[in-house]
Amino acid sequence: MTLNTLLETQGIIHSDPEIMSGVPVFVGIRVPLQTLFDYLESEGGLAEFINDFPSLETQTMKVLELIKKMYLN
C-alpha cells in the first residue's frame, strides 16, 4: 500500500480532480501534502510548518506516525 493510499484511507488527505487539479491535500484545508514534505526538507522544518498551519498539527503527527510504521515494520 502506498503512503497516499494509506493516508486517504485514514481520512488525512484527499485527492479530487476538482480540488487543486487532483493534488493530494489535507482534508478540510487546501494545503498539499507535498507542502509538509517541502517544509521538512527546509531549515524551518516541522516547527515552521506547524507554526504556519497550526490547524494541521494533529494530521501532521498522524502522517509522521504512519510513515514511521511503514518504514519500521
N, C-alpha and C positions, 0 to 999 in steps of 0.2 A: 504494500500500500504506500502511495506517495504521501509526502508531507501535506500537500494541498488537499488531497482526498481525506486524510485523517482530520485536518483542521476544519474542512467543510462538514464532515460527519459529526464533529463535536460542536458545530454551530459557532465557530470562532470566526471563520471567514466565509465569504460568499462570492461567487463569480456569476455574473449575469451580463450578457451582451448589451443590455440596455444601460448598465452602470459602468462607466469608465471603460467602455469597449470590451468588457469581459475580464479586465484585470482583477485578480483576487484582492478583495478589500475586506477590512474588518467589518463584521455585521453591525449595522446601525450607524456607521460612520464611513465616509468615503475616503478612508486612508488605506492606500495599498499595503499589502503585506510586505512588499519589497522595500517600502519606506523603513520599516523596522530593521530589515537586514542592512540597509544603507547606513542607518544610524549606528548599528552595532559595529560596522566597519570604520566608522569615523572616530575622531578623537573624543567627542562628547559621549558616545556610546549609549548604553541603556539609560543612564541617568538623564541625559538630554532628551531622549525620546519620551520618557515618562513626564518630564517637565513640559515638553511641547504638546503632548497628548495625554493629559492626566486621566481622562475618561477611559483610556485603553490599558491602564495598569493591570487589571485583572486578566484581560485577554492576553496581554503580553506575557505574563507569568505562565499562563496555560500553554502558549506557543513554546516557550522555552522548556517547560516540563515535558511536553510531547516530543520535542526534538531530542532531549536527553534520553527519554525512554527508547526512541527509535534507534539511537546510536549506541546506547549502552547495553541493550538487550540482544 
